[in-house]
Structure formats: structure tokens, C-alpha cells
């Protein structure tokens, strides 16, 4: 037989169980994370006086995207560049490696990038016979209004000084 006290106990137990379920359950708009890997192989012709050296390159881009309620909010792309330049005189392959990270933040629609920051080593060039490794590192930041900050980086760097070695 149900009494007022037993109904109250059952009601309290249900309320506690429901409250616990609501606090431990998944939120209504859970963050979704997507991963992707792209690999590309290609040749790059360096612009040097005389015969242009050719770089055989492979890029591996590992991208992680963050989505909130179906809207992309951020992406992080880790780039790994493995290049081998063919020396114009000897045919020897010269190592040219790099790695950098690009972080992009998106606006409310998830389609418009509002800020992008890229930093890392665009190339790590080993001078043949010298044992010298030349690093070209830096950082560049683009906002909604264009370039916000740039150190010597990527297309800002002058690679013509390296032509003598390839």
C-alpha cells in the first residue's frame, strides 16, 4: 500500500536520479572533432640564374577541425615538408625539410576565417659539403583586416642566396 511517505521517497529518489543523469549526460551542443591527413607529391622548380634546380617534395598535412553544434570554430593544420633538391652540377640530392603549424579561427557561420596564425620552420636547408643547416623560421598572423604581424616567413624570405648551393 502506498503511503504519503513512500510516494515522497520514490519522488525524491527519481528527482535525484534525474538530476544526476542531467549533470552527467552529454551537453546539447557537444564539440565534435574531425581529423584528416592529406599527402601530396610534386616537383618545384627553383628560380635560380642558369639552369633551375628541381625540388622533389612531399607534404603531409594533418588537420584537426573543431565543430560546435555543426559549425566549424577552429582548425589546426600541422605541415610536414620533405624535399630533396637536385644539385645542378652533381645531381646529388640536397635535403630541404620544414614543418609548420597553421591555426585558423572561424566566424559565427563557420565559413569565414577571422584569424589565421602560421608559425614554424618553412625550410631547413642543409648546405652540401659544408654541414651547415640554414633554418628559415618565423610567424605570420592574418586577421579580418589583413596582415597583422609578419616576421621573415615563407614567401617573405629570399631564397636566392641558396642558389649557389644547388
HURA-V855248 format. One record per residue. N is the residue number from 1. SS is DSSP state (H for helix, E for strand, C for the rest). D_LAST is the distance of its C-alpha to the last C-alpha in whole Angstrom. Layout:
# HURA-V855248
N,SS,D_LAST
N,SS,D_LAST
This chain:
# HURA-V855248
1,C,94
2,C,92
3,C,93
4,H,91
5,H,90
6,H,88
7,H,87
8,H,85
9,H,84
10,H,82
11,H,81
12,H,79
13,H,78
14,H,76
15,H,75
16,H,73
17,H,72
18,H,71
19,H,69
20,H,67
21,H,66
22,H,65
23,H,63
24,H,61
25,C,60
26,C,57
27,C,57
28,C,58
29,C,54
30,C,52
31,E,48
32,E,46
33,E,43
34,E,40
35,E,37
36,E,34
37,E,31
38,E,29
39,E,26
40,E,23
41,E,20
42,E,18
43,E,15
44,E,13
45,E,12
46,C,9
47,C,11
48,C,9
49,C,11
50,C,11
51,C,10
52,C,9
53,C,6
54,E,9
55,E,10
56,E,13
57,E,15
58,E,19
59,E,21
60,E,24
61,E,27
62,E,30
63,E,32
64,E,36
65,E,38
66,E,42
67,E,45
68,E,48
69,C,51
70,C,49
71,E,46
72,E,43
73,E,43
74,E,39
75,E,36
76,E,33
77,E,30
78,E,28
79,E,24
80,E,22
81,E,18
82,E,16
83,E,13
84,E,11
85,E,7
86,E,7
87,C,4
88,C,6
89,C,8
90,C,9
91,C,9
92,C,9
93,E,9
94,E,8
95,E,11
96,E,11
97,E,15
98,E,17
99,E,21
100,E,24
101,E,27
102,E,29
103,E,33
104,E,35
105,E,39
106,E,41
107,C,44
108,C,47
109,C,47
110,C,44
111,C,42
112,C,41
113,E,38
114,E,39
115,E,37
116,E,33
117,E,31
118,E,28
119,E,26
120,E,24
121,E,20
122,E,18
123,E,15
124,E,14
125,E,11
126,E,11
127,E,9
128,C,8
129,C,11
130,C,13
131,C,14
132,E,14
133,E,14
134,E,14
135,E,16
136,E,17
137,E,20
138,E,23
139,E,26
140,E,28
141,E,31
142,E,33
143,E,37
144,C,39
145,C,39
146,E,35
147,E,33
148,E,34
149,E,32
150,E,28
151,C,26
152,C,22
153,C,21
154,H,19
155,H,19
156,H,20
157,C,17
158,C,15
159,C,11
160,H,10
161,H,10
162,H,7
163,H,5
164,H,6
165,H,4
166,C,0
